[in-house]
Amino acid sequence: MRGRLWLPLLLALAYLLLNIGGYWYYRRAEATLMDTVGRRLTEVSRLVAARIDSEVLWAATDTAFDPEAYIYLDTTLSGARERSGVANLTILDLAGHDWLSIDTLAKPNERTLASAAGSAFDAACVGVAATSELYRSREDYFLAACLPIKNPDSSVAAVLVAEAGNDYFAALEELSFGLILLDVFAGALLAVVGIIWAGVQRRLAHAELAAVRSAQLAAMGQMVATVAHELKNPLGIIKNSAERIRKKYGRPDEPLFDFIPDEVDRLDALLRRYLQFARLEVGALEPVKLEPLVAALRENLPAETLAGHSFQADVPKDLVVQADPAALRQVLLNLLLNAFAACTENHEAGVTLAAARMGQQVDIAIKDTGAGMDAETLRRAAEPFFTTRADGSGLGIYLAQTLTERMAGNMTIRSEAGAGTQVTVSLPAAGTE
């Protein structure tokens, strides 16, 4: 079992490595892009800051309000924004308000740009240029570079913020989506491979069990054939001796002399079944008419087997199958004997045999209304030497199934405890491949 787990473990490891590799590649691409965009934003900020001094800043916002200074700042920022392609280029005071919207008439609420820039804005407020971490807003990626604008005494008057939007980071979002899609497809592919592998392993396990079982049955068959051959001669001697003793000393009112020959006959029949199990040979297939075969079987069934139970046969006269006559006779005989044996505890139970052509095959159904089988017994019904009867050999159904399969047919069993059993033998119809 351990040897069969190597592929699932390898697939799981491959999927894990794929995820680790995808995560590492995405983070590396993200860091490279952030570094490139951050340096561009800082460069744009420095170029714009070089054209602005603190006097112009204060002239645009003091109580005297210089329209020319305001227009100069607004034109400088909008022109730089258009030339550089950044999403936003603005000046914030140290509280985070838009510098150009500050006047004596209105005080706007604190902009989220300062909070989005975070530590980069805080660093610029104390005089250090910095670039923020990548952040998301309105489902888009953004990155901000913050540059201090200083007074003549080197104190910070305002902060110039250049913000790059999704135009720069659309490729990063596409990369993320592509990696997720690749991960899904890879997971599905590995899952399919794992399912196929599990199916193959299950079939291999069944094949191994079948091979082991076949080897065991072959060895058992050889042993049974040897033992049966060695026992047949002594049984013949015992029967002949018993017959001679009965002729010499037997009396009509003494059944004891009949006991030995009867038991020898029973043992001989049992040995024949074991020999058949050992050989399991099927001759050449030929057209076989079912109606006379079933009629002959009905006539030859022992009276003690019927034991008062009903037996109904419904076989069309023109129904012909492709089979070995001797093997087919043995199959039907075994199944009928099993069916009648299942009816022994219920004297009102009976057996029916019905045959009909179904396309290219003929179905022969033998049904009894006897004791039936529970799920576990049904599962093991075709195992050799498995039986629930004290006088059974456990070979009837096994021989029937094996001989049927060797005649290019198949056998199915349906049963329910207390409701009886139906065994259906399907064989090729005569004249079909």
N, C-alpha and C positions, 0 to 999 in steps of 0.2 A: 504493500500500500504506500509506503514511503517513497518508493521509486516512481510512483505515479503522480506525486505532488510536485515534482520539479518544474513542470511547465506552468501550472498555476502560480507558483511562487515566482518564477521568472517573469511571467506576465505582470504580476503585481509589482515586482521590482522595477520593470521597464516603465510601467505607468507612473510609479513614484518618481523615478529619475526624469521622466518627461515633464512632470509637473514642476520638479525642482529646477530643471533646465529652463523651462518657460518662464518661471518666476524670476530666475536670475537674469535671463535675457531682457525681460521687460524692465526690471530695475536698472539694469545697465543702460538700456536705451533711454529710460526716463532721466537718469543722472546726466548722460551725455547731452540730451536735449536741453535740460535745465541749465547746464553750465553754458552752453552755446547761447541760449536765449538770454540768460542773465548777463553775460558779458556784453551782448548787443544792447540790452536795455540800459546798462550802466554807461556805455559809450554815448548813447543818445542823451541820457540825462546830463552827462558832463558837457556835451556840446551846447545843450539848451541853457544849463546853469551858467556857462561862460558868458552868455549874452544878457544875463539878469544880475542886477546888484540890489542891495538892500534899499537904496534910495528910491529906485523905481517901485519896489514892492510897497513901501510905505506911502509913496505918492499916490498909488492907485487905491489906497484904502483909508487914508487919513480923513479927518473931518473936512479938509479943504477939497478933497477928491479931485485929482488931476485926470480929466478924461483922456488926455494923450497917453499918460502912463498906463491907464487901464487898457486902452486900445492896443498899446504896444505889447503888453503882457499877453493879452488874449490872442493877438495876431501871431506872436512868437510861438505860443503853445500850440495853436491850431495848425500853423504851418509845419512845425516839427512833427506833429502827430500825423499829418498827411504824408509827409516825406518819408518818415520812418516806418509807417504801417503799424504802429503800436495801437492797441485798443484804447488806451487812455493815457493822457499826459496832463498832469495837473499839479497845482501847488497847494499844499495843505499847511495850515498853521499847526503849532505844536499840540493843539487840542484835537486835531484831525478834521477841522472844518475846511471847506473849499475857500481858498484865499480870495479869489475873485468875486465870490458871492457875499463877502462880508461887507456890510455897510451900516450906516446908522439907522436904517429903516427896518432891517430884518436880520435875524440871526438864525441860519439854517441848523437843522439837527446834525449831530455828528455823523459823518459819512462812514459807511462800512468799509471803505477802502483802507483806512488806517488800521482797523481791527483785522482785516484780511491780511494785510502785509505783516501784522504781528510784530515779532522781534526786530524785523528789518526796519520798520517805521520807528520803533523805540530807539534803535541804534542811531538812526539818522537824526533823531531829536537831540542826541548828545554829541553830534558832530561826526559820526562814522557812517560812511556809505555802506549799504548792505543790500543783499538780495533775499527776498522771502523764500519760504518753501512753496512748492506747488500746491495750489488750493483750487477748490471747485466752487463755482457760483453759477446759478441758473443752469445747472447740468453741464457747464463748460469748464475747461481747465484755464487757470490764470496764474501768472507769475509777475511779481512786482519788484522793481529796483528803486530804492529810496536814497536820495542824495541830499545832504544838508545845504541850504543857502545861508550864508553867514553874514552877520553885521560886520562893520569895520573893526569892532573890538573882538572879533572871532567868536562871538556868541551866535547861536543858531537862531535865525529869524524865521525860517520856514523850511519845509521839506518838499523837494521836487520828486514826484512819484511817476514812474513810467510803468505802465501795466501792459503786458502782452496777453492777448486773448486766445481764443480757440483756433484762430488762423494758424498760430504757431504749433498748437498742440493737437490738432485734428489727427495727425499721423499717429500720435500716441494713443488716442482713443481707438483708432482703427487697429493698431497693433494689439491692444488689449482684447478687442472683440475677436480678432483673428486667432489669438492664443487660446481664448476660451472655446472657440469653435473647434480648433485643433484638438483641444483636450477632450471635448465631447465626442468627436469622431474617433479619436484614439481609444477612449474608454469603451465606446460601442464596439469598435473592431476587436479590442482585446477581450471584451465580454463574449463576442461571437466565437472567437477562437477558443476561449475557455469552455463554452458550452459544447462546441464540436469536440474538443479534447475529452470533456467529461463523457460525452456519448461514445466516443471511440474506446475510452477506458472501460466503460460499462460493458460494451460489446466484447472487448478483450477478456474482461473478467468472466463473462458468460461463456466465451469460447474456451477459456482455460478450464472452467468447471466442467464444461461438456467434454473436453479432451480427457481430463482426469477421470470423469465418470465413464467415458467410453473405454479407457484403459482398464479401469476396475471391472467393468462389465465383461470385457474380453477375457481378462484373467479368471473372473468368476465363471464365465461360460465354459472355458477350457476345463476348469476344475470340475464343474457340474457334469460335463460330458464324460470326463474320465470316471468320476464316481458312479454316474448312472450306468455306464458301460460295464463297470465291475460288478454292479449290483444286479443287473438283469439276469445273468447266468444263475447266481444263487437263488434268486426269486423263482426262476423257472424250475430249478431242482426242488425247491420247497413246495411249489404248487403241484408238481408231478407226484412228489412223495405223498402229499396230502390227498391227492386224488386216489392213489393206490390204497392208502390206509382207509379211505372212505368206502371204496369198493370191497375191501376185505373185511372191515370191522363195522362199517356204518350201519345204522338202523334208520328207518323212515321217521321215527319219533325222536331222533337225536340230532338237533341242528348244529351241535358242536363241530361236526365234521365239515359243515359248509362254511364255518367261520374262517378257517385258514385260507381256502381258495379265494373267498371274497376279499379278504384283506390283501392278499397277494395281487389280485386284480386292481384294487384301489392304489396300491403302491406302484404297480406297473403303469397305471394311467398318470400318476404323478410324475414318474420318471420320464414318460414320454413328453410331458409338458416342459420339464426341465431340459430335455434334449432339444426340444423345439426352441427354447430360449437360447440355448447354446449355438444353434445353427442360424436361425432367423433367415432362412433362404427363401427367395421368391423366384419362381420360374418366369418364363417368357409371358408377357402380357398378351391377352387375346380377347376377342369379344365374348362376353359371358352374359347369358340371359338370366335376369334376376328371379323371375317368377318361379321357374322350376327349381332353382337352387334353394330358394326360401321354402318352397313346398317340401323338398327333401329334408331340409333341416327340421321342419315342423314334425315330419313323420318320425325322425330319428331321435327327437328329444325324449329322454327317459321319463317314464310316468312319474317317478318320484320327484323329478325336477318340476314338472307342471304342478303337482300337488294340489289340484283343484283350482288353480289360478287360470284366469281367462287369457287367451292369446289371440290377438287380432292382427292379421297381415293384410296390407293394402299395397300390392305391387302390380303395376300395369304389365300386361303380357308382352308388350313390345319393347319393354325397357331393357337396354343392353349396355353394359359397362365394359371398359377396357381394364382387364385385371387378370391375375393368376387365379384360376378356379379354386385350387386347393387352399391358397392363402386367403382368398376372400371367404371361403367357407369357414376357415378357422377364425377369422376376424368376427364374423357374424355369430358363430357358435359361442365364442368367448363372451361377447357382449350379451347374448341372450341368457347364458348361464348366470352371468353377474346380475342381470335384470331380475330373473326369477329368484335368485338368492336374496335380493333386496326385498322381495315380497313375502318371505317366509313368515314374518311376524304379523302380517296382515293378510288374512285369508280372503278378504274382499279385494285385494290389490290385483292388478293385472298388467300385462305387457302388450304393447302394440308395436308393430313394425310397419313403417310407411316409407315408400320410395317415390321419388319424382325427379324429373329432369329439370335442371335449373341452368339454362344457357348451355355452356360447353361441359357441364358436369352433372353427375347424378348424386342426389343427396339421399342417403339411407338413414332414417331416424328410428332409433330404438328407444322407446319411452316406457318407463314403469311408474306405477303409483305407489311405490314402496316407501322404505324408510328415508331415502334421500341422504345427502351428505352435508355436513357443516363446512364452513369455509376452509378450515385447516385440512380436513379430509379431502375436499375437492382439490386443494392445491397439490396434495401429494398423491392423488389418485393414480397418476401414470408412472409413479416411481416403481421400479422393479422390487419385488419382495415386500412391498407395503400392502398390508391388508388389515381389515378390521374384523374379519371372520376367523374363528378358531380353526376351521378346516380349510381355509384358503391358502393358496400358494403366493398370492400377491403378484402374479404374472399375467393375469387375464387382460387387463386394460393396457399394460405395457406392451404385450405381444400384439394386441389389436392395433395400437397406435403405430408401433414400429413397422408392422407389415403393411399398414395403410400408407404410410409415408414412402415405403419402398415400392409401392405401386403408383407413385406420383399423385397420391391423394393426401387428405388431411382429416383429422378427427377433432371434434370439439365436444366438450362436456358441459352441460348446464344442470345444476342440481340445487336443491334447497331442502334443508332438514325437515322431515315430516311431509314433504310435498312431492317426493319422487325425483327421478333423474332422467335426463334425455341425453343420449349420445348420438351424434350425427357424424356419419362417415361420408365424406365427399370424394368421389372418384371420377376420373375422366369418362365422359360418355363415349361409347364405341364410335370410331370414325373420326375422333378429334385428336389433335396433336397433344 
